[in-house]
Amino acid sequence: MAVGLFGGSFNPPHEGHLLVAEIALRRLGLDQLWWMVTPGNPLKSRLELAPLADRLAMSEKLVQDPRIKITAFERTLETSYTAETLAFVKARNPHVNFVWVMGADSLKTFHLWQKWREILSTFPLAVVDRPGSTLSFLSSPMARAFGHARIDEDDAGVLWKKQAPAWTFIHGPRSALSSTALRAKADSKS
């Protein structure tokens, strides 16, 4: 079985997140995608973070595809660090082929994530294009450091079969929606 892991704050979740998930399912040939709503992001302020239960409920309302499983299992791990989450998932699911999925907007700061090199050595990575981030696969510190492990986008459907480190950048339709902009718009109406 091939499963995508798509983690984020989803504060709030929106059609842009759903588009990334749908592209990942289709282009990577995944059987499922686990939409992992994180309790918190160490690189973001918790002051404007909606309660986890609210973000879960909004995600469940947004997602209709039964192949996309909404989860918040990180809360039971008591960690906000992706490397620890992925190590847990790998240990608990040794016969599943996982791919870490992220939007290209996260690629520019990926080198700031705790143990980011370890993340790349745990599962293959699929980076899905986002507005304003199309060239990040050329310029980000991760892309430069792991350029040798990049596979062609045309081979994205077999990424889940690859040994990590392996990654690809997937171009396609993009949504200009962002959680930050949606929160700002909601604040301006209050």
C-alpha positions as CSV (number, residue, x, y, z in Angstrom):
1,M,0.0,0.0,0.0
2,A,1.2,3.5,-0.8
3,V,0.2,6.3,1.6
4,G,0.9,10.0,1.5
5,L,1.5,11.8,4.8
6,F,0.4,15.5,4.5
7,G,1.0,17.3,7.8
8,G,0.2,20.9,8.7
9,S,-1.5,23.3,11.0
10,F,-4.5,23.7,8.7
11,N,-5.3,26.9,10.4
12,P,-7.8,27.0,8.7
13,P,-7.8,24.2,6.2
14,H,-8.8,25.5,2.7
15,E,-9.3,24.5,-1.0
16,G,-5.5,25.0,-1.6
17,H,-4.7,22.3,0.9
18,L,-7.3,20.0,-0.7
19,L,-5.8,20.7,-4.1
20,V,-2.4,19.6,-2.9
21,A,-3.9,16.4,-1.4
22,E,-5.8,15.6,-4.6
23,I,-2.7,16.2,-6.8
24,A,-0.6,14.0,-4.5
25,L,-3.2,11.2,-4.6
26,R,-3.3,11.3,-8.4
27,R,0.3,12.0,-9.4
28,L,1.9,9.8,-6.8
29,G,-0.4,6.9,-7.4
30,L,-1.4,6.7,-3.7
31,D,-3.9,4.4,-2.1
32,Q,-4.5,6.8,0.7
33,L,-3.4,10.2,2.1
34,W,-3.3,10.9,5.8
35,W,-4.1,14.5,6.4
36,M,-2.3,15.1,9.7
37,V,-3.5,18.1,11.6
38,T,-0.7,19.0,14.0
39,P,-1.3,20.3,17.5
40,G,1.3,23.0,16.8
41,N,4.2,24.1,14.7
42,P,7.4,25.1,16.5
43,L,8.2,27.6,13.7
44,K,4.8,29.4,14.1
45,S,3.2,31.4,16.9
46,R,0.6,29.5,18.9
47,L,-1.2,32.8,19.6
48,E,-3.3,32.7,16.4
49,L,-3.7,28.9,16.3
50,A,-7.3,27.7,16.5
51,P,-8.0,24.8,18.8
52,L,-7.1,21.4,17.4
53,A,-10.7,20.2,17.6
54,D,-11.9,23.1,15.5
55,R,-9.2,22.5,12.8
56,L,-10.0,18.8,12.8
57,A,-13.7,19.5,12.3
58,M,-13.1,22.1,9.5
59,S,-10.8,19.6,7.8
60,E,-13.4,16.8,8.0
61,K,-16.0,19.2,6.6
62,L,-13.7,20.2,3.7
63,V,-12.5,16.7,2.7
64,Q,-15.0,14.5,0.9
65,D,-12.6,11.9,-0.7
66,P,-12.7,8.7,1.3
67,R,-9.1,8.0,0.5
68,I,-8.1,11.1,2.6
69,K,-8.0,10.2,6.2
70,I,-8.2,13.1,8.7
71,T,-6.1,12.5,11.8
72,A,-4.5,14.2,14.7
73,F,-2.5,11.3,16.1
74,E,0.5,13.6,16.8
75,R,-1.3,14.9,19.9
76,T,-0.9,11.5,21.6
77,L,2.8,11.5,20.7
78,E,3.2,14.8,22.5
79,T,5.5,16.0,19.8
80,S,5.3,18.8,17.2
81,Y,8.4,17.6,15.3
82,T,8.0,15.9,12.0
83,A,11.1,13.8,12.3
84,E,9.7,12.2,15.5
85,T,6.3,11.7,13.9
86,L,7.7,10.0,10.8
87,A,9.9,7.7,12.9
88,F,6.8,6.7,14.9
89,V,4.8,6.1,11.7
90,K,7.6,4.0,10.1
91,A,8.1,1.8,13.2
92,R,4.3,1.2,13.5
93,N,3.7,0.5,9.8
94,P,6.7,-1.4,8.4
95,H,4.9,-2.8,5.4
96,V,3.4,0.4,4.1
97,N,5.2,2.6,1.6
98,F,4.9,6.2,2.7
99,V,5.7,9.5,0.9
100,W,5.9,12.8,2.9
101,V,3.8,15.4,1.0
102,M,4.3,19.1,1.4
103,G,3.4,22.3,-0.4
104,A,6.3,24.1,-2.1
105,D,5.7,27.1,0.2
106,S,7.2,25.1,3.0
107,L,10.3,24.2,1.0
108,K,12.0,27.6,1.5
109,T,12.1,27.1,5.3
110,F,12.4,23.3,5.4
111,H,16.1,23.5,6.3
112,L,15.0,25.2,9.6
113,W,12.9,22.2,10.6
114,Q,14.4,20.1,13.4
115,K,16.3,17.1,11.9
116,W,15.3,18.0,8.4
117,R,18.0,15.8,6.9
118,E,16.6,12.9,9.0
119,I,13.1,13.5,7.6
120,L,14.5,13.2,4.0
121,S,16.2,9.9,5.0
122,T,13.0,8.5,6.4
123,F,10.6,8.6,3.5
124,P,10.6,9.9,0.0
125,L,9.3,13.5,-0.3
126,A,6.8,15.0,-2.8
127,V,6.8,18.8,-3.0
128,V,3.6,20.1,-4.7
129,D,3.8,23.5,-6.4
130,R,2.2,26.5,-4.7
131,P,1.9,30.1,-5.9
132,G,5.1,32.1,-5.5
133,S,7.1,29.0,-4.8
134,T,7.6,27.4,-8.2
135,L,11.3,28.0,-8.3
136,S,11.9,26.9,-4.7
137,F,12.9,23.5,-6.0
138,L,16.0,25.1,-7.5
139,S,16.9,27.6,-4.8
140,S,16.0,26.2,-1.4
141,P,18.8,24.9,0.8
142,M,17.1,21.4,0.8
143,A,17.0,21.3,-2.9
144,R,20.6,22.3,-3.3
145,A,21.8,19.8,-0.6
146,F,19.7,16.9,-2.0
147,G,19.8,17.7,-5.7
148,H,21.3,14.3,-6.3
149,A,18.2,12.6,-4.9
150,R,15.7,14.4,-7.0
151,I,13.7,12.3,-9.4
152,D,12.0,13.6,-12.5
153,E,8.4,14.7,-12.1
154,D,7.4,12.3,-14.8
155,D,8.4,9.5,-12.5
156,A,6.4,10.8,-9.5
157,G,4.1,7.7,-9.7
158,V,6.9,5.5,-8.5
159,L,8.3,7.8,-5.9
160,W,6.7,5.6,-3.1
161,K,8.9,2.7,-4.4
162,K,12.1,4.6,-4.0
163,Q,14.5,4.4,-1.1
164,A,14.9,7.6,0.8
165,P,16.4,10.1,0.2
166,A,14.4,10.6,-2.9
167,W,12.2,13.6,-3.8
168,T,10.3,15.2,-6.6
169,F,8.7,18.5,-7.4
170,I,5.2,18.3,-8.9
171,H,3.9,21.2,-11.0
172,G,0.2,21.6,-11.7
173,P,-2.8,23.6,-10.9
174,R,-2.2,26.0,-8.0
175,S,-4.5,27.8,-5.5
176,A,-3.7,31.2,-4.3
177,L,-5.5,30.6,-1.0
178,S,-3.4,30.7,2.2
179,S,-4.4,30.2,5.8
180,T,-2.5,33.4,6.8
181,A,-4.6,35.4,4.3
182,L,-7.9,33.7,5.4
183,R,-7.1,34.5,9.1
184,A,-6.3,38.1,8.2
185,K,-9.5,38.5,6.3
186,A,-11.5,37.0,9.2
187,D,-9.8,39.4,11.7
188,S,-10.6,42.4,9.5
189,K,-14.3,41.5,9.6
190,S,-14.3,41.2,13.4
